[in-house]
Amino acid sequence: MNITTIAELAGNLHIGLAAIGSALAVGMIGFKASEAVGRNPGAATPILIQAILSSALAEGIVFFAIFLAK
């Protein structure tokens, strides 16, 4: 295997791991947000805003990984 092939494989692995991590993070954010709204329904709007913001930041990790891998 030459160095180019190894670099491509490492980049693809980098993107895959970032996507898995981001998917897990978004799932955990949704789970905890729904749990928090269940405990305190009056705070649904601030919790929703925080969950959307956190999900967007977690998904941004994949874009950084794509940018760095290519």
N, C-alpha and C positions, 0 to 999 in steps of 0.2 A: 504494500500500500504506500502510495506516495503522500506527501505532506498536504497536497490539495484535497485529497479524498478525506484524510483525517480531519482537516479543518472544516469541510462541509458536514461531516458527521457530527462533529462537536457543536457546530452552529445549530444543526437540526435538533440535537439533544437539548441544547440551551433553550430553544423556543418551546419545545415540548414540555420541559419541566416548568418553564414559566407559565405556560397555559394551564397545566395541571394545578399549579399553586394558585393561580388567579381564580380558577373555577372553584377550588376548595374555599378560598377566601370569600368569594361572593356567596357561596352556599352558606357558610357560617354566618355571614353578615345578615342574610335573609332570615336564617333560623333565629338568631338572637334578636333581631328587630321584631319578628312576629311574637316571640316570647315576651319581649318588653311591652309590646302593645297589649298583649293578653293580661299582663299584670297591672298595667296602668293605661286604660283606654283613653283617658283624658289627654295624655301626652303623645297621641298618635301622630300628629303633624310634625312636631320636632324630631320624633324618632324616625319618621319617614324621610325627612330632609337629610338627616345624618346618615341614614342607611343608603340613600341614593348617592350622596357625596362619597361615602366610603367605597361603595361598589364601583363607582367611576374611577376612583384612584387605584383600586385593586386591578381593574381591567387595563388600566394604563401601563401596568407592569409588562403585559404582553407586547405592547407596542414598543417599549424600550428594548425588550429582548429581540424583537424582529429587527429593529434598527441596529443593534449592536452585533447581531449574528450575520448580517449580510454585508 
